[in-house]
Amino acid sequence: MSIVQKDVKITRWRGSEHPTFSNITRQMKKEGLRPYMWTNMANHRYGVRSHGYDKVLYVVDGSIELSFPDLGQQLIMRPGDRVDVPAGVRHGTIVGNKGACCVEAAVARK
């Protein structure tokens, strides 16, 4: 299932395999992305910010809540879920109550 809202694209995990770091990064590399992993403790908050590049983010383990204040939207991401955030879109993140491990990459400009 894909949901597109104001250029932010959310794709829920539908693979037959459990999402793992290996199969998620393999998929990202097939798309020409250079993924890196980050982890954080439960309930960690990243303030609202934007980036000068398009970003792709997958949750590998745990959960995160993303908020898009300018769009008036929030979403919970769980293992295998992907979000594509265009450059300039403001977003904030709260890590779930069991922490999170995520993989993300900047999308190269063409």
Beta strands, then each sheet from edge to edge (+ up, - down):
strand 1: 2-5
strand 2: 8-11
strand 3: 36-40
strand 4: 45-49
strand 5: 54-68
strand 6: 73-77
strand 7: 82-85
strand 8: 91-107
sheet 1: 1+ 2- 7+ 5- 6+
sheet 2: 1+ 2- 7+ 5- 8+ 3-
sheet 3: 1+ 2- 7+ 5- 8+ 4-
end
